[in-house]
Amino acid sequence: MKTFLRSLSLAVASGVTAEFLLGDQYLGGMAPAGQQIAQLILFTAFYGSAAILIRELARRARAGWPGILTLALAFGVLEEGVLTQSLFNPGYAGSHLLAYGFLPWLGTATPWLIYVLTLHVVWSIGSPIAVMEGAFGRQPWMRAGWLAIPATLFVLGGAAIFVASVGVSGFVANGAQLVVSVLVSVVLVVVTFTALRGRTTASGTALQPADVLAAPTRNARGFCAGFAVSTVVGFVLGAAFQLTFEIPHTVSPWVPVVIMIVLLAAGVAFAFLMRPDAVGLGSGAVLTYCGVGLLRAVQTGPAAVIEQVVLVLIALVVLALITKRHLGRGAAQTTATSATSRFAGSRP
């Protein structure tokens, strides 16, 4: 039962964060309740199963957060390059996403490429995993044989998204684009299970500094402070990234591209140098999506605002409960570790 509840919690968190908390259900206006329920089921099966598989496989391979984020990038390339094909479809969702900063030799627009892949790495997969591990721990949750269930749901969900995307737009990327997308995803998966394998202990504790987001602390107060700083940084970087994509298209596309790259580099540098609290960073990122979703709801209408406010309140309650659990457990562990160190140091 624990395995089911933990996995279901992550699956729902990933699906809701990826599409609903962001407010994507309002892109075409206020969607009917039945359509939104169907979308919730589909996105939970697709995003949620992907998050479960990525977390379980990366933790079993002891690849740490670098492994999780690399697999999340592989997922993003597969979804946007093969399933929805938004990287190559000039009329995707009627938004003309590729008109701004389009590079013919790449077959896509650089601002959209960086933006949408970062959405999947940070928000669709990374943040839900980080937050839910704050509640349930970093160890593997499922037995290996049970991974067949999320794997099957992932394939079925992906097939449904592919059929729906092609059916609505009538667009199919050329063979070279599809092949390259698949190859990039495969390479990222191979890197995870070769170069990144074995970077942490079985419990997820870093074996070396390169396993970022391990959040070592000296005492309970330091642990809480580290969580607070990580949350603020996650929110600030996330908000800045989202705002950058909203820069008017009258500005050169290379301006948002450079800013987004700088923000991503700052996030990576912060993670490697400061080794912040993963739960805090994830929580800050989720809070960013809460704000973005509310802004989209305001632009849609009163019914959307009410729906989104309820959704945000639920997200805030969940974050508060997980934060309380995470901080309590972390404070207890750091206190115990400190006491053990003092005892060991006092021995002759």
SULJODA-V345304 format. One record per residue. N is the residue number from 0. RES is the residue in one small letter. SS is DSSP state (H for helix, E for strand, L for the rest). PSI is psi in radians with two decimals (none if undefined). D_LAST is the distance of its C-alpha to the last C-alpha in Angstrom with 2 decimals. Layout:
BEGIN
n:res:ss:psi:d_last
N:RES:SS:PSI:D_LAST
N:RES:SS:PSI:D_LAST
END
This chain:
BEGIN
n:res:ss:psi:d_last
0:m:L:-0.69:47.46
1:k:H:-0.74:44.24
2:t:H:-0.77:45.01
3:f:H:-0.81:48.56
4:l:H:-0.73:47.66
5:r:H:-0.80:45.03
6:s:H:-0.73:47.38
7:l:H:-0.68:50.37
8:s:H:-0.78:48.52
9:l:H:-0.73:47.72
10:a:H:-0.81:51.26
11:v:H:-0.74:52.93
12:a:H:-0.72:50.64
13:s:H:-0.83:51.44
14:g:H:-0.76:55.18
15:v:H:-0.77:55.51
16:t:H:-0.78:53.49
17:a:H:-0.69:55.28
18:e:H:-0.69:58.81
19:f:H:-0.79:59.15
20:l:H:-0.54:56.59
21:l:L:-0.37:57.88
22:g:L:0.36:61.40
23:d:H:-0.34:62.90
24:q:H:-0.14:65.02
25:y:H:0.06:67.11
26:l:L:-0.55:67.95
27:g:L:0.40:71.38
28:g:L:-3.06:71.88
29:m:L:1.91:70.93
30:a:L:2.49:70.44
31:p:L:2.71:71.81
32:a:H:-0.75:69.38
33:g:H:-0.71:70.23
34:q:H:-0.71:69.51
35:q:H:-0.65:66.16
36:i:H:-0.76:65.14
37:a:H:-0.71:66.16
38:q:H:-0.70:64.17
39:l:H:-0.76:61.10
40:i:H:-0.79:61.32
41:l:H:-0.82:61.90
42:f:H:-0.56:59.13
43:t:H:-0.72:56.63
44:a:H:-0.72:57.58
45:f:H:-1.13:57.48
46:y:H:-0.78:54.76
47:g:H:-0.78:52.69
48:s:H:-0.66:52.83
49:a:H:-0.76:51.97
50:a:H:-0.73:48.90
51:i:H:-0.86:47.76
52:l:H:-0.80:48.34
53:i:H:-0.81:46.66
54:r:H:-0.84:43.53
55:e:H:-0.79:43.28
56:l:H:-0.73:44.04
57:a:H:-0.72:41.75
58:r:H:-0.66:38.80
59:r:H:-0.62:39.52
60:a:L:-0.07:39.73
61:r:L:0.74:36.44
62:a:L:-0.10:38.46
63:g:H:-2.87:36.93
64:w:H:-0.59:39.00
65:p:H:-0.69:40.68
66:g:H:-0.76:42.07
67:i:H:-0.81:43.22
68:l:H:-0.57:45.00
69:t:H:-0.73:46.57
70:l:H:-0.62:47.97
71:a:H:-0.66:49.18
72:l:H:-0.71:51.04
73:a:H:-0.72:52.60
74:f:H:-0.80:53.73
75:g:H:-0.76:55.25
76:v:H:-0.71:57.18
77:l:H:-0.79:58.47
78:e:H:-0.91:59.63
79:e:H:-0.40:61.25
80:g:H:-0.50:62.53
81:v:H:-0.78:63.80
82:l:H:-1.09:64.03
83:t:L:-0.46:65.23
84:q:L:0.50:66.04
85:s:L:-0.37:65.69
86:l:L:-0.37:64.55
87:f:L:-0.22:68.06
88:n:L:1.91:70.42
89:p:L:-0.31:72.16
90:g:L:0.41:73.39
91:y:H:2.23:70.30
92:a:H:0.35:70.46
93:g:H:0.37:73.37
94:s:L:-0.14:70.98
95:h:L:0.87:71.78
96:l:L:-0.37:68.09
97:l:L:-0.02:68.83
98:a:L:-0.44:71.47
99:y:L:1.91:68.95
100:g:L:0.49:67.37
101:f:E:2.34:68.83
102:l:E:1.96:68.27
103:p:L:-0.73:70.93
104:w:L:-0.42:69.00
105:l:L:-0.41:66.03
106:g:L:0.21:68.29
107:t:E:3.05:66.37
108:a:E:2.25:65.57
109:t:H:-0.77:62.33
110:p:H:-0.77:61.58
111:w:H:-0.69:62.04
112:l:H:-0.90:60.07
113:i:H:-0.75:56.95
114:y:H:-0.92:57.36
115:v:H:-0.61:57.96
116:l:H:-0.62:55.27
117:t:H:-0.65:52.72
118:l:H:-0.79:53.91
119:h:H:-0.74:53.05
120:v:H:-0.85:49.68
121:v:H:-0.82:48.40
122:w:H:-0.82:50.37
123:s:H:-0.66:51.91
124:i:H:-0.97:48.81
125:g:H:-0.91:45.68
126:s:H:-0.80:45.66
127:p:H:-0.68:46.52
128:i:H:-0.82:43.75
129:a:H:-0.82:41.17
130:v:H:-0.80:42.28
131:m:H:-0.50:42.50
132:e:H:-0.42:39.08
133:g:H:-0.48:37.88
134:a:H:-0.64:39.31
135:f:H:-0.07:38.58
136:g:L:2.92:35.70
137:r:L:-0.17:35.67
138:q:L:2.75:35.66
139:p:L:2.49:39.08
140:w:L:-0.50:41.27
141:m:L:2.64:44.04
142:r:L:2.63:44.51
143:a:H:-0.71:45.99
144:g:H:-0.51:49.36
145:w:H:-0.22:49.85
146:l:H:-0.27:49.82
147:a:H:-0.50:53.45
148:i:H:-0.99:54.43
149:p:H:-0.53:53.34
150:a:H:-0.75:54.54
151:t:H:-0.77:57.98
152:l:H:-0.63:58.14
153:f:H:-0.78:57.17
154:v:H:-0.78:60.00
155:l:H:-0.75:62.50
156:g:H:-0.73:61.52
157:g:H:-0.71:61.73
158:a:H:-0.70:65.13
159:a:H:-0.72:66.39
160:i:H:-0.71:65.32
161:f:H:-0.83:66.96
162:v:H:-0.75:70.20
163:a:H:-0.74:70.29
164:s:H:-0.81:69.66
165:v:H:-0.68:72.31
166:g:H:-0.68:74.69
167:v:H:-0.78:74.55
168:s:H:-0.47:74.67
169:g:L:0.14:76.44
170:f:L:2.40:74.28
171:v:L:2.17:72.65
172:a:L:2.76:70.74
173:n:L:2.89:71.98
174:g:H:-0.71:70.54
175:a:H:-0.74:68.65
176:q:H:-0.73:66.85
177:l:H:-0.74:65.86
178:v:H:-0.77:64.71
179:v:H:-0.73:62.63
180:s:H:-0.78:60.96
181:v:H:-0.75:60.09
182:l:H:-0.71:58.81
183:v:H:-0.76:56.56
184:s:H:-0.76:55.10
185:v:H:-0.76:54.58
186:v:H:-0.76:52.88
187:l:H:-0.67:50.43
188:v:H:-0.76:49.64
189:v:H:-0.74:49.15
190:v:H:-0.71:46.82
191:t:H:-0.78:44.68
192:f:H:0.12:44.29
193:t:H:-1.29:43.85
194:a:L:-0.56:42.34
195:l:L:-0.06:40.36
196:r:L:2.45:39.30
197:g:L:0.45:35.63
198:r:L:-0.17:34.23
199:t:E:2.98:32.09
200:t:L:3.08:30.17
201:a:L:-0.49:32.15
202:s:L:-0.04:31.22
203:g:L:0.01:32.47
204:t:L:2.39:29.20
205:a:E:2.41:29.78
206:l:L:-0.36:28.67
207:q:L:2.81:29.83
208:p:L:-0.39:31.09
209:a:L:-0.31:34.66
210:d:L:1.58:34.33
211:v:L:2.98:35.30
212:l:L:0.49:35.18
213:a:E:-0.36:31.71
214:a:L:1.05:30.89
215:p:L:2.50:27.13
216:t:L:2.83:26.08
217:r:L:-0.47:23.13
218:n:L:3.06:24.20
219:a:H:-0.72:27.13
220:r:H:-0.71:29.29
221:g:H:-0.63:28.86
222:f:H:-0.82:29.85
223:c:H:-0.72:33.01
224:a:H:-0.71:33.85
225:g:H:-0.69:33.53
226:f:H:-0.78:35.89
227:a:H:-0.80:38.36
228:v:H:-0.74:38.47
229:s:H:-0.70:38.92
230:t:H:-0.79:41.75
231:v:H:-0.78:43.53
232:v:H:-0.75:43.29
233:g:H:-0.72:44.55
234:f:H:-0.80:47.45
235:v:H:-0.84:48.40
236:l:H:-0.71:48.38
237:g:H:-0.77:50.19
238:a:H:-0.73:52.80
239:a:H:-0.69:53.39
240:f:H:-0.79:53.86
241:q:H:-0.73:56.35
242:l:H:-0.59:58.27
243:t:H:-0.66:58.52
244:f:H:-0.28:60.46
245:e:L:0.09:62.94
246:i:L:2.33:63.98
247:p:L:2.53:67.82
248:h:L:-0.04:69.32
249:t:L:-0.31:71.37
250:v:L:2.59:68.25
251:s:L:2.36:67.47
252:p:H:-0.35:65.41
253:w:H:-0.32:63.07
254:v:H:-0.96:61.86
255:p:H:-0.57:60.22
256:v:H:-0.84:59.06
257:v:H:-0.75:57.20
258:i:H:-0.76:55.76
259:m:H:-0.69:54.56
260:i:H:-0.73:52.93
261:v:H:-0.75:51.19
262:l:H:-0.74:49.93
263:l:H:-0.73:48.66
264:a:H:-0.67:46.96
265:a:H:-0.70:45.35
266:g:H:-0.75:44.06
267:v:H:-0.76:42.63
268:a:H:-0.74:41.03
269:f:H:-0.74:39.51
270:a:H:-0.77:38.12
271:f:H:-0.68:36.62
272:l:H:-0.68:35.24
273:m:H:-0.30:34.13
274:r:L:1.12:33.43
275:p:L:3.12:34.93
276:d:E:2.08:35.12
277:a:H:-0.67:37.69
278:v:H:-0.68:38.84
279:g:H:-0.82:39.49
280:l:H:-0.79:41.46
281:g:H:-0.72:43.44
282:s:H:-0.75:44.21
283:g:H:-0.70:45.45
284:a:H:-0.73:47.68
285:v:H:-0.69:49.09
286:l:H:-0.59:49.92
287:t:H:-0.79:51.87
288:y:H:-0.60:53.95
289:c:H:-0.77:54.63
290:g:H:-0.75:56.27
291:v:H:-0.77:58.22
292:g:H:-0.68:59.52
293:l:H:-0.69:60.73
294:l:H:-0.71:62.60
295:r:H:-0.62:64.33
296:a:H:-0.72:65.22
297:v:H:-0.66:66.80
298:q:H:-0.27:68.96
299:t:H:-0.75:70.05
300:g:L:3.02:71.18
301:p:H:-0.74:70.43
302:a:H:-0.70:69.80
303:a:H:-0.67:67.22
304:v:H:-0.79:65.51
305:i:H:-0.82:65.26
306:e:H:-0.77:63.91
307:q:H:-0.63:61.35
308:v:H:-0.76:60.17
309:v:H:-0.77:59.54
310:l:H:-0.74:57.66
311:v:H:-0.73:55.51
312:l:H:-0.72:54.74
313:i:H:-0.76:53.61
314:a:H:-0.71:51.39
315:l:H:-0.69:49.86
316:v:H:-0.78:49.16
317:v:H:-0.78:47.50
318:l:H:-0.69:45.37
319:a:H:-0.76:44.40
320:l:H:-0.76:43.36
321:i:H:-0.68:41.34
322:t:H:-0.80:39.72
323:k:H:-0.78:38.69
324:r:H:-0.77:37.20
325:h:H:-0.81:35.47
326:l:H:-0.68:33.96
327:g:H:-0.78:32.85
328:r:H:-0.72:31.15
329:g:H:-0.71:29.64
330:a:H:-0.72:28.33
331:a:H:-0.72:26.76
332:q:H:-0.74:25.10
333:t:H:-0.61:23.74
334:t:H:-0.75:22.44
335:a:H:-0.72:20.71
336:t:H:-0.73:19.25
337:s:H:-0.74:18.05
338:a:H:-0.71:16.42
339:t:H:-0.72:14.68
340:s:H:-0.72:13.47
341:r:H:-0.68:12.17
342:f:H:-0.76:10.36
343:a:H:-0.63:8.85
344:g:H:-0.38:8.04
345:s:H:-0.17:6.43
346:r:L:2.51:3.82
347:p:L:none:0.00
END
